[in-house]
Every structure is written in C-alpha cells, then in structure tokens.
C-alpha cells in the first residue's frame, strides 16, 4: 500500500510540473530554458514534461488546471523561493482535497 504522500510525490507532483510547463509555454510563450530556470529543473526535464514522457499519469480536472494557471502566472513575477514552495504546496493540497488522490 502506498501512502498519499508517496502517490503525491511519484505521480501528482510530476503532473503538476508538467501542467505548469505546458501553461508557461503555451499561454506565456516561455522557452523551455526559461521554464527550467523558473522551476529549478534541467531543460531536458522540461522537455520530458512537455512531451509527456514525465508527468502524464494524472489527468487533472479543470478546477485543478485553473489553479495551476494562476500559480504559473505568479511564478513569472519573480516569486522568492519561499513563495514558490508555498504555492506548490497549495496546489498539492488542492489536489488532495479535490478527491483525485485517495
């Protein structure tokens, strides 16, 4: 049996990162390198998120996608690391409370 935290780390967090990458690329016209810099990832990791080689196991409902879009826009405003972590944690909690992960 996997705990909720294990599922969140293994499946949901990568899916959130993938959704952020797609939103930043398609809606905000960021390059993969800019996305990588903002998310503190490698450009190769961003490429894998974009091509659905990572983070494709979870399909979020629209309300989660809306939260990710809001967070993505805030990430582009030079949030400090503490605010970035808090924002990511808020999305994870939102996903948990949505009942998507049991």
ChimeraX attribute file (.defattr): number of C-alpha atoms within 10 A of each C-alpha:
attribute: neighborCount
match mode: 1-to-1
recipient: residues
	/A:1	4
	/A:2	8
	/A:3	8
	/A:4	12
	/A:5	13
	/A:6	11
	/A:7	13
	/A:8	20
	/A:9	12
	/A:10	13
	/A:11	17
	/A:12	25
	/A:13	19
	/A:14	18
	/A:15	22
	/A:16	25
	/A:17	22
	/A:18	24
	/A:19	24
	/A:20	25
	/A:21	28
	/A:22	24
	/A:23	21
	/A:24	21
	/A:25	16
	/A:26	11
	/A:27	12
	/A:28	13
	/A:29	12
	/A:30	16
	/A:31	15
	/A:32	20
	/A:33	15
	/A:34	18
	/A:35	24
	/A:36	18
	/A:37	13
	/A:38	17
	/A:39	16
	/A:40	10
	/A:41	14
	/A:42	14
	/A:43	16
	/A:44	12
	/A:45	16
	/A:46	27
	/A:47	19
	/A:48	16
	/A:49	22
	/A:50	21
	/A:51	13
	/A:52	15
	/A:53	13
	/A:54	17
	/A:55	21
	/A:56	18
	/A:57	13
	/A:58	14
	/A:59	14
	/A:60	16
	/A:61	11
	/A:62	9
	/A:63	12
	/A:64	18
	/A:65	17
	/A:66	12
	/A:67	15
	/A:68	23
	/A:69	18
	/A:70	13
	/A:71	18
	/A:72	25
	/A:73	14
	/A:74	14
	/A:75	20
	/A:76	14
	/A:77	8
	/A:78	10
	/A:79	13
	/A:80	9
	/A:81	12
	/A:82	8
	/A:83	13
	/A:84	18
	/A:85	11
	/A:86	11
	/A:87	20
	/A:88	17
	/A:89	13
	/A:90	15
	/A:91	19
	/A:92	19
	/A:93	12
	/A:94	15
	/A:95	21
	/A:96	16
	/A:97	11
	/A:98	13
	/A:99	8
	/A:100	14
	/A:101	14
	/A:102	11
